[in-house]
Amino acid sequence: MHVVIAPDSFKGTATAAAVAAAIGVGWAAARPDDTVTLVPMADGGEGTLDAFETAFPGAVRVPVTVTGPAGTPVDTYWLRLPDGRGVVELAATSGLPLMPSLQPDTATSRGFGEAIAAALDAGATGLVLGIGGSASTDGGRPVLEALGYGSAGLRPLPPLGVTVLTDVTSPLLGPTGAAAVYGPQKGIAPDRVAAFDERLAAWAGAFPDVDPSTPGAGAAGGVGFGLLVWGATLARGAPGVANVLGLPELLADADVVITGEGRFDGQSAAGKVPTVVQSLAGSARTMLVAGAIDAPLTDFAAGASLTVIATQTTGEPSDALRDPLRFARIAGERLARMA
């Protein structure tokens, strides 16, 4: 059989590439004659660079030092694809985990803009930008400033354009906007949300031709809006990644498709990786591997929970967090025996 393994990262515990490889090892142990194709997935947040690097063997990491979200230098990289496009991940330049502490008033997305500028300086013919996991709520103004806004003028878009991947559909402003919904996790106190919203509204007012209510404008603290100002195209995260990776074509002749994420729950149906992969699988049998499964597996032929496997194996469900790849291998072997 042809088996395609396309999970998301297990946030905070293992990358999508590592999880896919571990499931693949387990599957091969039980069914060594099958053809296994690994397609690590992402939704535009953490792990986007890893997913593209695995999917495109000729991709090259290009090191760059940028201004981190706390204002201090961050050593990171962007990815040059074989076709000349560049992939830049906001989580790797301006992400919340890069902050020593929550600093809602001063956290900046500037480093993301600097990495984009570096990719353009190096001749990137197009850009794929993942904007999940940001630390700031600055409307993307620092990103545009790094691209020339307010000084030499905004750089033109590269010839192949700019695709922005995000799983967030929030507008920039209002009760479902950047400050109200995502501000608290970045340190914005409830009584200060209105002040941040007013600041974002004033920034949006400078661009009457760009609609702040556009779904995704509120992504990454408003970086989505800033990139709309530049002329970029917003795309749903997981479907966008799937299309760029060519996943629909890879699934065309698959007999079994395995996907997964850290926690499969009621929110997973809202465009997250497992649901997107399952929807593209066609007639193939779809299976799920997750750290925890908290929703019915209605659309999957089989599933494996790392927490359950850890409990059965060691008696400690928390071992699934400490050593997820061990139990992902076991999950792959168990699912293969069900095939």
Secondary structure, DSSP 8 states (H G I E B T S, - for coil): -EEEE----BTTTB-HHHHHHHHHHHHHHH-TTSEEEE-----SSTTHHHHHHHH-TT-EEEEEEEE-TTSSEEEEEEEE-TTS-EEEETHHHHBGGG-SS--TTT---HHHHHHHHHHHHTT-SSEEEE--SB---STTHHHHHHTTTTTT------TT-EEEEES----SSSTTSIIIIITGGGT--GGGHHHHHHHHHHHHTT-TTS-TTSTTTTGGGGHHHHHHHHT-EEEEHHHHHHHHHTHHHHTTT-SEEEEEEEEE-GGGGTT-HHHHHHHH-TTSEEEEEEEEE-S--TT-SEEEEHHHHHHHHHS-TTHHHH-HHHHHHHHHHHHHHH-
